[in-house]
Amino acid sequence: MLVRIDNLTFADAGSTFGNGQVYATTDPSSSPLDFRTSFYNVDYIGSAIPTGGRDIVGIANQRDNAYLTARNAADIMNHTPVIPLGSTGILIAGLLMAAVLVVRRGRLF
């Protein structure tokens, strides 16, 4: 099953990914999840394990434990926090949409 888990931090950040290894990660609530390099010689093998939060798309799998496995380096992304709009952002977005509709119809008001 393909899943996305946001803002995971690797305990071994700064070391190097190897084939067939398990790396401890945690999310912001300190919940543990093991990341396993199940696919041999994918493009992130031999590269540095990233520091800071990462959003990871991967395959949820199980052997003797539950694991997350990235298919390639593109599955390990910088974490991008979700910024809620709030009432001010929604109001501004609504006004911008209305302005676009007015201009598209060729009217000023």
Phi, psi and omega per residue, in radians:
M1 nan 2.277 3.114
L2 -1.494 2.239 -3.120
V3 -2.337 2.846 3.014
R4 -2.190 2.247 3.092
I5 -2.166 2.205 -3.046
D6 -1.647 2.563 2.966
N7 1.064 0.818 3.038
L8 -1.502 2.481 3.098
T9 -2.054 2.277 3.122
F10 -1.455 2.318 3.084
A11 -1.185 -0.550 -3.100
D12 -1.681 0.478 -3.106
A13 -0.931 2.385 3.133
G14 1.716 -0.421 3.047
S15 -1.438 -2.895 -3.002
T16 -2.071 2.424 3.052
F17 -1.156 2.389 3.066
G18 -2.188 2.861 3.121
N19 -1.172 2.387 3.015
G20 1.096 0.577 -3.108
Q21 -1.914 2.799 3.093
V22 -2.037 2.309 -3.118
Y23 -2.174 2.250 3.130
A24 -1.292 2.371 3.024
T25 -2.292 2.823 3.023
T26 -2.405 2.697 3.038
D27 -1.717 3.118 -3.096
P28 -1.035 -0.397 3.119
S29 -1.558 0.154 -3.134
S30 1.218 0.317 3.058
S31 -1.306 2.252 -3.109
P32 -1.419 2.610 3.026
L33 -2.652 2.286 3.128
D34 -1.541 2.311 3.063
F35 -1.769 2.204 -3.099
R36 -2.083 2.365 3.073
T37 -1.563 1.336 -3.065
S38 -1.326 -0.500 -3.125
F39 -1.620 2.099 -3.084
Y40 -1.355 2.439 3.059
N41 1.064 0.525 2.973
V42 -1.260 2.947 -2.971
D43 -1.170 -0.241 3.096
Y44 -1.612 -0.168 3.084
I45 -1.128 2.258 -3.108
G46 1.604 -0.163 3.112
S47 -1.634 2.858 -3.103
A48 -1.195 2.437 3.041
I49 -1.258 2.206 -3.003
P50 -1.200 2.631 3.031
T51 -1.666 2.781 3.125
G52 1.331 3.092 -3.101
G53 -1.222 2.464 3.105
R54 -2.322 2.451 2.982
D55 -1.611 2.204 -3.057
I56 -2.140 2.191 2.962
V57 -1.705 2.264 -3.114
G58 -2.844 -3.121 3.139
I59 -1.679 2.141 3.038
A60 -1.344 2.181 -3.108
N61 -2.495 2.920 -3.086
Q62 -2.500 2.410 3.013
R63 -2.275 -1.619 3.012
D64 -1.679 -0.069 -3.108
N65 -2.742 2.986 3.055
A66 -1.508 2.388 -3.091
Y67 -2.353 2.793 2.959
L68 -2.074 2.290 -3.120
T69 -2.223 2.127 3.069
A70 -1.360 2.489 -3.137
R71 -1.383 -0.531 3.137
N72 -2.844 3.092 -3.082
A73 -1.098 -0.517 3.139
A74 -1.137 -0.336 3.108
D75 -1.344 -0.183 -3.122
I76 -1.924 1.754 -2.990
M77 -1.967 2.680 2.989
N78 -1.011 2.469 3.127
H79 -1.241 2.267 3.056
T80 -2.054 1.903 -3.095
P81 -1.165 2.580 3.073
V82 -1.452 2.228 -3.140
I83 -1.874 1.975 3.141
P84 -1.171 2.488 -3.132
L85 -1.196 -0.766 -3.050
G86 1.255 3.062 -3.064
S87 -1.183 -0.623 3.136
T88 -1.153 -0.784 3.132
G89 -1.103 -0.672 3.121
I90 -1.161 -0.719 3.116
L91 -1.086 -0.806 3.141
I92 -1.123 -0.754 3.116
A93 -1.065 -0.715 3.112
G94 -1.114 -0.738 3.115
L95 -1.138 -0.703 3.113
L96 -1.130 -0.706 3.110
M97 -1.124 -0.704 3.114
A98 -1.122 -0.702 3.127
A99 -1.109 -0.702 3.117
V100 -1.115 -0.733 3.129
L101 -1.108 -0.703 3.138
V102 -1.131 -0.797 -3.127
V103 -1.133 -0.688 -3.126
R104 -1.156 -0.514 3.138
R105 -1.500 -0.060 3.096
G106 1.383 0.293 3.117
R107 -1.930 2.685 3.081
L108 -1.582 -0.517 -3.097
F109 -2.301 nan nan
